[in-house]
Amino acid sequence: MTNTAKNSRRRARQLTSERATASVEPNAADHQAQVAVVAYFLAEKRGFESGHELEDWLAAEAEIARAEQPCDGA
């Protein structure tokens, strides 16, 4: 097999992998952006006091997770 053929096959596998990943990444990026916004507002409430970044991030993740839970329509 020639180097050109090997490179073509390698590139085809890479493109297939990129396409599969691309369908997942926007949702993950959207989720991370939502968490970042909520964490920002939590920090803002505290006056941006340092030392609480992880706490804000985890609280934001929990808040987003609760918001994503389906409602038990009563």
C-alpha positions in Angstrom: 0.0 0.0 0.0 1.4 3.4 -0.9 1.8 6.3 1.5 -0.9 8.2 -0.3 -3.4 5.4 0.2 -2.4 5.0 3.9 -2.8 8.8 4.4 -6.2 8.7 2.7 -7.5 5.9 4.8 -6.1 7.6 8.0 -7.9 10.8 7.0 -11.2 9.0 6.3 -11.1 7.4 9.8 -10.3 10.8 11.3 -13.2 12.5 9.6 -15.5 9.7 10.6 -14.4 10.1 14.2 -14.8 13.9 14.0 -18.3 13.6 12.7 -19.3 11.2 15.5 -17.8 13.5 18.1 -19.4 16.6 16.6 -22.9 15.3 17.2 -22.1 15.0 21.0 -20.0 18.1 21.6 -22.6 20.8 21.1 -24.8 19.5 23.9 -21.8 19.2 26.2 -20.6 22.7 25.3 -24.1 24.0 25.8 -24.4 22.3 29.2 -21.0 23.7 30.3 -21.9 27.2 29.1 -25.2 27.0 31.2 -23.3 25.9 34.2 -20.7 28.7 33.8 -23.5 31.3 33.6 -25.2 30.0 36.7 -21.9 29.8 38.6 -21.1 33.4 37.5 -24.4 34.7 39.0 -23.8 32.7 42.2 -20.4 34.3 42.5 -21.9 37.7 41.8 -24.4 37.3 44.6 -21.4 36.8 47.0 -19.6 39.9 45.6 -17.1 37.7 43.7 -15.3 36.7 47.0 -12.5 34.4 46.0 -12.1 30.9 47.3 -15.6 29.7 46.4 -15.1 28.9 42.7 -15.5 25.1 43.0 -18.5 25.5 45.4 -20.2 27.8 42.9 -19.5 25.5 40.0 -20.8 22.4 41.8 -23.9 24.4 43.0 -24.5 25.5 39.4 -24.2 21.9 38.1 -26.8 20.8 40.7 -29.1 23.6 39.8 -28.9 22.8 36.1 -29.4 19.1 36.8 -32.6 19.9 38.8 -33.8 22.1 36.0 -33.3 19.3 33.5 -35.3 16.8 35.5 -38.7 16.0 34.0 -41.7 17.5 35.9 -44.3 15.1 37.5 -47.2 17.0 35.9 -49.8 17.1 38.6 
